Amino acid sequence: MSDPETAAPLGSEFLWRALALGAGGAGVFLIGTGRGSLSLAILLLIVALAASGVLIGSGAQGPEAEGRLDLSARLGLGLLGGAIGAIASAVAIAILLTLGIPAALGVALPSATADPGLLAHVGSGAVWGMVLGILYVYMPGTAPSARGALFSLVPTLYLLLKVYPVDRDLGYLGIERGTLTFLFVMGMNLLWGWITGATIGWGEIAEEAPVARPIDA
């Protein structure tokens, strides 16, 4: 009898990943573009969550099986890295605004350092960092920063296809703020993802990392 903690998901792991990514992407697209029914979009997102749950639940959990970068460590480091990455992107936005680069390109880029916007920006980055922490081991690639950069496409698409057009009425890709708004969003999120992924990876390779050894009872 197989160990339930290490049992592989029924069927191909690749197919489960494809199902999770495909259904999730389609659901976000339908919500962001307003095409199709909302019920279908929600159903697709539920399928994506279910497929992700199969992948995560079928994997061995805990430091004994996963090493020191187990799920709990990835969640903590993801939250930390996400917050640091959000602060870094807010500083980068402030520098760009000071230099006048967005305005020169016809983009009305909002500041992310003004209260209460900074708190919301950092909190959002931390939450997305925890999501990356959960999915980190399923992301393709070997470099932690590359995994984070690839994952950054998820919050980027969510912002450009859902938040801007639906929640803030700024048009698809935030075009009401300027035609090249999407480039700044992608760039800032890439910076965030690079830092968040590197922070999670740091817990696996650095001897001084906080998860390098168990805390003495």
N, C-alpha and C positions, 0 to 999 in steps of 0.2 A: 504494500500500500504506500502511495506517495505521501510525503510530508505536506500537509496542507499549507504550511508557511512558505514552501518553495515550489508549489505546484505551478506549472506553466498555464497560461490562459488557454481555454479551449480553442483550437484552431491556430492559425498563424498569427504571431505577435505583430508582424508587419501589417496584416489585414486589420487588426484591431487599431493600430496606430493610424492607418489610412482612414478608417471609419471615424475615429475621433476627430482627426484634423479636417476631413472632408465635411462631416456633418456640422462641426463647429463653425468652419469657415462659411458654409452655405447659410447657416442660421444667422451669423453676423451680417453677411451680405444682404440677406432678405430684410433684416431689421434696418440696416443702414440705408438701403436704397428705396425701401418702401414697396418693393415688388413682391408679389405673392401675398399670401395671408399671414397674419401675425401668428395664428395657431400653428401653421406649418413651421415657421421660424422657431417657435418655442419647442415644438416637437423635435426638430433637428438638434437644438441645443441640449435637450434632455438625452437624446441618443448619444451625443458627443460626451456628455457627462458620464453616461452609463458605460460607454466604451473606455473612457479614461479610468473609471472606477475598476473595471475588469483588469486593466493593465497594472494599475497601482496595487490593487488587492491581491493579484496573483504573484506579486514579487515578494521575496523574503524581506522582512522588516526587522529593524533593530541593529545595533552595532555589531552583534555577533555575526550577522549575515551580511550586512552592508558595509562593514568597516566603520571607521569613526565618522564618515560623512553619511550618516544614516538620515532617515526622513526628518527626525526632530532637529538634527543639526542643520539640515538644508533649510528647514523652515526658519530657524533663528538667523542663520547667515543670510538667507534671502531677504528677510525683513531688514536686517542691518544694511546689506548692500543696496537694497532698493531705496532706503532712506538716504544713504550717502550719494547714490547715483542721482536721486531727485535734487538734492542740494547742489551737486555739481552741475546738473543741467540748468538749474535756476541761475547759478552764477554765470554760466556760459551765455544764457539769454541776456542777462544784465550787461555783460561785456559787449555782446553784439548790438544791443540797443544803444549803449554809450558810443560805440563806433559809428552808429547810424547805418549799419549795413542792411537791416530789414527795410527801413524806410527808403533807402536808395534803390532797392529792388521792388518797391511797391507793395510791401507786406506790412500790415499793421500788427506787429507781433506784441502781444500783451506781456507785461512784466510778471515774472513768477516769484519775485522777492517781496512784493508788497503784502502786508497783512490784510485779510486773512488768507490771501491766495497762497502764500508760502506754505502755511500749515496744510492746506488741502493738497498742494502739490507734493509735499513730502509724504503725507499720509497715503496718497494714491500710489506713489512710487514704492512705498513699503508694502502695500497690499499686493501689487503686481509682483514685487520681489518674492513674496511668499508663494505666489502661484508658480513662479519660475523655480523656486526651491522644490516644489512638489514634482514638477515635470522635468527637472534638470537631468535626471538619469535617462530620460527617454528622448532627449534632444540629440540630433545627429551632431557628429563632430567630436573632437577630443579636447580642443582648447576651451577652457571654461569661459573665457571672454567671448569666443566665437559663438558658443551656445547661447550666451546672454544676448549677444547682438542679433542672432537669428530670432530668438524669442521676442525681441523688441518689436518685431513686425506685428505681433498680436495687439499690444496696446496702441500701436500706431494706426492699424486698421480700425480698431474700435473707436479711436478718437476721430479719425477722418470720415468714417462711414456711419457712425452712430451719434457721437456727442455733438460734433459740429453741425451736421445737417438736421438732426432730429431734435436734440435738446436745446441747442443754442441758435438754431435757424441761421446758420452761417453758410449754408450751401455745402454740397459734397466737396470733400477735400478742403473745407474751410475757404472756399474760393472768394467769399465775401470779404475776407481779410487780405486777399491778394492772390494772384494766380500761383505764385511760388510758395504759398504757405505750407504745402505738403512737404517741401524740401526741408524746411526748418523743423517741422514736426518729426520727420524721419531722422534728421541729424541729431536732434536732442534726445530722441528715444534710443538711437544707436549708442550714444554716449552713456545713457542710463544703463542700457543692457550690457554694455562692455564692462562697466564698473560692477554691476550686480553679479554677473557671471563670474568675474574675477574674484569677487568676495566669497562666493560659494566655493569656488575651486581652491581658494586659499585654505579653507578648512580641511582640505584633503591632503595638501602637500606641505604645509608649513608646520614645523615642529612647535612654533610658538602660538599656533592657532588655538582658540579657546576650546575646540573639540578634539584636540590632539590626544588627550588622555582623560579618563573618567575623573569626575570631581570626587575627592575623598569624602566618604560618609562621616 
